[in-house]
């Protein structure tokens, strides 16, 4: 009886391990399905709201195509020329409205941080000790002034949430990581470790300097 119970317990442990390993292996697929489902729900919601306004299937479809083409034109202008006439006009309009000027400005800076349209050089990725010494995390440089940096420390696996901190420049390790590489590291929870040789060497060098 005891042997049977032991075998049963082992079988359950193996089964749970198999389920866990199988679930982890399918995590990328699940994540893709979640994103696709979100985009589908967003598109359906936009279509229904627009259709309620136009009360016409074909008019709604044409308007949605026009909106998508408008996005494409804006994206092309930004990629090709670094700016868009339409966005510039909207900037001038919203900057003249006191009630929403601050909110629009902050939202624009955050959007620029996670896009390729920001050519200001504020996409530097650094390493910083957080939440305590000898624990290093990647962070995005938002601003710098007189030896002090404003950093955004993203959380894993969602790089759009995190903490904004002020820190002395001498407590920061510079890296050659770009935004895409750092985001990939964060989203994968470290499974994707780009430029690991460089990052590891810099952390160990910083440690040896502290000990000296």
For each residue, the residues with C-beta under 8 A, 3 or more apart:
1: 4 5
2: 5 6
3: 6 7
4: 1 7 8
5: 1 2 8 9
6: 2 3 9 10
7: 3 4 10 11
8: 4 5 11 12
9: 5 6 12 13
10: 6 7 13 14
11: 7 8 14 15
12: 8 9 15 16
13: 9 10 16 17
14: 10 11 17 18
15: 11 12 18 19
16: 12 13 19 20
17: 13 14 20 21
18: 14 15 21 22
19: 15 16 22 23
20: 16 17 23 24
21: 17 18 24 25
22: 18 19 25 26
23: 19 20 26 27
24: 20 21 27
25: 21 22
26: 22 23 29 30
27: 23 24 30 31
28: 31 32
29: 26 32 33
30: 26 27 33 34
31: 27 28 34 35
32: 28 29 35 36
33: 29 30 36 37
34: 30 31 37 38
35: 31 32 38 39
36: 32 33 39 40
37: 33 34 40 41
38: 34 35 41 42
39: 35 36 42 43
40: 36 37 43 44
41: 37 38 44 45
42: 38 39 45 46
43: 39 40 46 47
44: 40 41 47 48
45: 41 42 48 49
46: 42 43 49 50 64
47: 43 44 50 51 60 64
48: 44 45 51 52
49: 45 46 52 53
50: 46 47 53 54 60 63 64
51: 47 48 54 55 56 57 60
52: 48 49 55
53: 49 50
54: 50 51 59 60 63
55: 51 52
56: 51 59 60
57: 51 60 61
58: 61 62
59: 54 56 62 63
60: 47 50 51 54 56 57 63 64
61: 57 58 64 65
62: 58 59 65 66
63: 50 54 59 60 66 67
64: 46 47 50 60 61 67 68
65: 61 62 68 69
66: 62 63 69 70
67: 63 64 70 71
68: 64 65 71 72
69: 65 66 72 73
70: 66 67 73 74 86
71: 67 68 74 75
72: 68 69 75 76
73: 69 70 76 77 84 86
74: 70 71 77 78 84 86 87
75: 71 72 78 79
76: 72 73 79 80
77: 73 74 80 81 83 84 85 86
78: 74 75 81 82 83 84 87 117
79: 75 76 116 117
80: 76 77
81: 77 78 84
82: 78 117 119
83: 77 78 87 88
84: 73 74 77 78 81 87 88
85: 77 88 89
86: 70 73 74 77 89 90
87: 74 78 83 84 90 91
88: 83 84 85 91 92
89: 85 86 92 93
90: 86 87 93 94
91: 87 88 94 95 108
92: 88 89 95 96
93: 89 90 96 97
94: 90 91 97 100 101 104
95: 91 92 101 104 105
96: 92 93 101
97: 93 94 100 101
98: 101
99:
100: 94 97 103 104
101: 94 95 96 97 98 104 105
102: 105 106
103: 100 106 107
104: 94 95 100 101 107 108
105: 95 101 102 108 109
106: 102 103 109 110
107: 103 104 110 111
108: 91 104 105 111 112
109: 105 106 112 113 142
110: 106 107 113 114
111: 107 108 114 115
112: 108 109 115 117 118 120
113: 109 110 118 122 123 140 142 152 179
114: 110 111 160 179
115: 111 112 118
116: 79
117: 78 79 82 112
118: 112 113 115 122 123
119: 82
120: 112
121: 124
122: 113 118 141 142 143
123: 113 118 140 141 178 179
124: 121 140 141 174
125: 138 139 140 141 175 177 178 179 181 182
126: 138 139 140 141 149 151 172 173 174 175
127: 136 137 138 139 172 173 175 199 202 203
128: 136 137 139 151 153 165 167 171 172 173
129: 132 133 134 135 136 137 171
130: 135 136 137 139 153 163 165
131: 135
132: 129 135
133: 129
134: 129 207
135: 129 130 131 132
136: 127 128 129 130 173 203
137: 127 128 129 130 153
138: 125 126 127 153 154 175 177 182 185 186
139: 125 126 127 128 130 151 152 153 154 165 172
140: 113 123 124 125 126 151 152 154 179 182
141: 122 123 124 125 126 144 149 150 151
142: 109 113 122 149 150 151 152 164
143: 122 149 150
144: 141 148 149 150 169
145: 148
146:
147: 168 169 170
148: 144 145 166 167 168 169
149: 126 141 142 143 144 166 167 168 169 172
150: 141 142 143 144 164 165 166
151: 126 128 139 140 141 142 164 165 166 167 172
152: 113 139 140 142 162 163 164
153: 128 130 137 138 139 162 163 164 165
154: 138 139 140 158 159 160 161 162 182 183 186
155: 158 159 161 162 163 186
156: 159 186 187 189 190
157: 186 187 188 189
158: 154 155 161 187
159: 154 155 156 162 182 183 186 187
160: 114 154
161: 154 155 158
162: 152 153 154 155 159
163: 130 152 153 155
164: 142 150 151 152 153
165: 128 130 139 150 151 153
166: 148 149 150 151
167: 128 148 149 151 171 172
168: 147 148 149 171 172
169: 144 147 148 149 172
170: 147
171: 128 129 167 168
172: 126 127 128 139 149 151 167 168 169
173: 126 127 128 136 202 203 206
174: 124 126
175: 125 126 127 138 195 198 199 202
176: 195 198
177: 125 138 181 182 185 194 195 199
178: 123 125 181 182
179: 113 114 123 125 140 182 183
180: 183 184
181: 125 177 178 184 185 194 195
182: 125 138 140 154 159 177 178 179 185 186
183: 154 159 179 180 186 187
184: 180 181 187 188 192 194
185: 138 177 181 182 188 190 192 193 194
186: 138 154 155 156 157 159 182 183 189
187: 156 157 158 159 183 184 192
188: 157 184 185 191 192
189: 156 157 186
190: 156 185 193
191: 188
192: 184 185 187 188
193: 185 190 196 199
194: 177 181 184 185
195: 175 176 177 181 198 199
196: 193 199 200
197: 200 201
198: 175 176 195 201 202
199: 127 175 177 193 195 196 202 203
200: 196 197 203 204
201: 197 198 204 205
202: 127 173 175 198 199 205 206
203: 127 136 173 199 200 206 207
204: 200 201 207 208
205: 201 202 208 209
206: 173 202 203 209 210
207: 134 203 204 210 211
208: 204 205 211 212
209: 205 206 212
210: 206 207
211: 207 208
212: 208 209
